[in-house]
Amino acid sequence: MTRDDIFNQIKIKESFLCVGLDTDIHKIPAHLLKTDDPIFEFNKCIIDATVDYCIAYKPNLAFYEAMGPSGLESLEKTVEYIPDDLFVIADAKRGDIGNTSAMYAKAFFERMEFDAVTVSPYMGHDSILPFFEYNGKWVIVLALTSNAGSSDFQHLDIAGDHEDFFDIEEMELFEIVIKKCITWGTPDNLMFVVGATKPTYISQIRKLAKEHFFLVPGVGEQGGDLKEVAAYGMNDKCGLIVNSSRSIIYASNGNDFAVAALNAAKKLQEEMASLLQVHA
Amino acid sequence: MTRDDIFNQIKIKESFLCVGLDTDIHKIPAHLLKTDDPIFEFNKCIIDATVDYCIAYKPNLAFYEAMGPSGLESLEKTVEYIPDDLFVIADAKRGDIGNTSAMYAKAFFERMEFDAVTVSPYMGHDSILPFFEYNGKWVIVLALTSNAGSSDFQHLDIAGDHEDFFDIEEMELFEIVIKKCITWGTPDNLMFVVGATKPTYISQIRKLAKEHFFLVPGVGEQGGDLKEVAAYGMNDKCGLIVNSSRSIIYASNGNDFAVAALNAAKKLQEEMASLLQVHA
């Protein structure tokens, strides 16, 4: 999927919403547990309910791996069920030595037909480059995450002036990550995870990566504010994919869960439509 | 498994060898492809051949995920097949926000009965702490890896004096990772990945983490030297688990692959036996 394909979807749907499919067998409505594949049935209902209001889906691998081989089957069926014009992200946060990252790329881009995979940068270039080998596929590198632990390492000040490599003197780790990754990929195959918990950081990161899409978690359940995210982060091709998981998929745990998910997604889509008019 | 259990195995086997089960369907002997589960059959033969010469096995998840649900089945059967007194590591390099890392912990420690999982530190404490919730299980944090990309971020100099938190002034990122992680776990549930490509770093890291076990990749196929690793890294409970993958499991790709693996593992075990006599 190209950057223009994604932007076209955003214009058609008037939405830059990603629905996170963090499907937990212990949280889905009881009546689904009687079906052959409750995880897939739940996802199918959620997708049917939200597909008009979002442009992307993001299953988190942890939730499927916790179910063993049958969890991976539910995941494969889910990815297959999502219409082709939506962007499908494997939230996997992988990263390993070159030949092993190549196997992960194979798992997500060949075996399953994801459009993108999230990658942790700690192991450096050869852990990321194999994912770029697939035309039309995307790497989404963790830059600044939205969790409490993001302050442990991502905000460390990096010593030395970085003018040999960059044109900035003082940098934190997440900024170095962005600056280096930009030299390995392009705005057409590389995005960054940028948490929404401190929206001013989004404008700081936008200066480093003007054209790249940001995948923004943390709106809703983790306290981020959608208006601020748009104000600080939007570029002329939107440049934002904002994820919401629990506040949509678990909007209700009763028989009305799909309607509740539809309403939660629709509400976000409407807010996004007006933000797109203001900023894009 | 306790630290003493691991050390006892090391003394009994006179070995601190871990065999990496990076099993690739395209690299295993042709005659196994006719069996129902070639990946498991290969692993079973490798385990039977090497079990007397090693104390740990380390399947890398990427190789199993690339095969889809059946790959996970092969993995589960493999973990089940390994005798209980050996240490079994899920080389997964996971790490996500707290509730998601908890799902990964569930996948590796409840669903499958791994003794340890490798974790990437980029997302900080709440991405690592959930793995410590399991008694007798281990977290192995990536500190200094053995790949080319390790220099991109792990060796960055961190600015400021770190005396408020540590007692050292100048530190690189991998040292901060070690110093912080040591405050989250103990030598009885926390190990570090320490690459063998530059053994002098191992002695530098040993000063920071005197009692912790190090999982050392990069001996053999990636150019590390076993004698130097032992000289720089061994402590009074050995403190080292040295991994070898390809040079053992792909020692031959013919019908004699198991014998070749046995010989490769035995050769390393004999070298390790004499190093244990010198240093431990």
Interface residues (C-beta under 8 A of the other chain):
Chain A: D22 D24 N60 A62 F63 E65 A66 M67 G68 P69 S70 L72 E73 E76 D91 K93 R94 G95 D96 I97 G98 T100 S101 M103 Y104 K106 A107 E110 R111 M112 S120 P121 Y122 M123 G124 H125 D126 S127 I128 L142 T145 S146 N147 A148 G149 S150 S151 D152 F153 Q154 L156 D157 I158 A159 G160 L173 I176 V177 K180
Chain B: D22 D24 N60 A62 F63 E65 A66 M67 G68 P69 S70 L72 E73 E76 D91 K93 R94 G95 D96 I97 G98 T100 S101 M103 Y104 K106 A107 E110 R111 M112 S120 P121 Y122 M123 G124 H125 D126 S127 I128 L142 T145 S146 N147 A148 G149 S150 S151 D152 F153 Q154 L156 D157 I158 A159 G160 L173 I176 V177 K180
